[in-house]
Amino acid sequence: MRDRSPRERAAIVGRTDKYGRTPLCLAAMLGSVELVNFLLDECGVEVGQALQGAWWQSGRTTPLFCAASEGQLEVVRTLIERGADVNDGSRGQYNHLTPILPCILPCVASRGSDLHEA
């Protein structure tokens, strides 16, 4: 990838699968900190690059939300350190939830919190 021009890199990393997931989103979901850093550093991908089109909901979904929804805490930490906006929630079915909420809820629930009591 390093031997390709910036334009070629942008074309490759801007591609999506049939669900609109970008390479950064897939790397985040799989928990690959190394690939996330490569995409950000070597390919010029924006840390808040939103998915293109619908995935499991319609609206805006970021790599941070992708990582958090899969419990990839190291990637979540990396994306936040790299400037991901923790307030840029998924818009659509999960209106304006912080993207790290999927990581927080299982942790809280596993410690005996009743999520239905509030």
N, C-alpha and C positions, 0 to 999 in steps of 0.2 A: 504494500500500500504506500510505503514511503517513497517509492520511485514514481508514483503518479503525480500529476499536476494537481494544484489545489482545486481546479474546476472538476477534474475527474473524481477526486476524493469526495467533493460535495455531492456529486451526482450519485455516487455509491452509497454514502451514508444517509442520503436523503430518501432512499428507496424505502418502501413499506411492504409488509406482507398483506395478505388479503384482509386482515383485520385492522390495517392502518398502523401497525406497530413498527416503529423505526428500529434500526440496529441498537441505538442507545437504550430504548425501552426494553428490548429483548435482553441486552447485556445486564441491565438493572434487574430484570425479573429473575435471571439466572444466577445473580449474585457475583458476577465477574467484575470485581473492582479493577483488575488489570485492564480488561477490555473497556470499561467505562472511562478510565483515565486515558487510554490510547485514543478513544473516540474524541474526547474533549481536547487533549493536547495535540495529537498528530493530525486529526481530521477536521478540527475546527468546529465541531458540533457544539451548539449552544446547550448549556446545562439545563435550561428549561424548555427544550425542544418538545413541543406538544405532538401527540399522536395525530395522524392525518385520518380523519373520518371516525367512524364508530368502532368501538372495540366491544366491551361489555356494556357500555352505555354510550349515549351520544353526548357530545360536548368536548370539553378540554381535559385531557389527561396528560400528565407530565411523567418523565422518567422517575421522579421522586415518588409519585403515586404508584407507579409500576413496581418499584423496589419495595415500597412499604406494603403493598397488597400481597406480596409474596414472602414477607417477613425477612427480607434481605437487609439486616441491620447495618452491616458493614458498608453496603452500597448506599443506604440512606445516609449514613454518617459522611461518606465521601461526597455525595452530591450536595449535602448541606455545606460542608467545608468548601466546596467548589463554587458556592453561590446560589444553589437552588433555593427558591422562595418557598418557605414552609407555609406561607399563607396563600399560595397559589393553588387553591383547592380544585378538585375535580368538579367540573360543572356539568350538569346533566342529571342523571338519576340520583347521584349523591351530592346534591346541591351544596356547593361551597364548603365541603368538609376539608379540613387540613389534610394534606396528602399523607401525613405520618399517622393519622388515626388508625389505619389498619394494623400498624405495628403496635400501637399503644393498647388497643382493646384486648387482644389476647393476653398481653402481659398483665393488665389490670385484672382481667377475669381469672387468670391462673392464680392470683393471690387472694381469691375469695371475694372480690367485689361483686356485688349484685348490680349488673349493668342496667337492670330495669328499674331500680330504685334511684331516684334523683330528685 
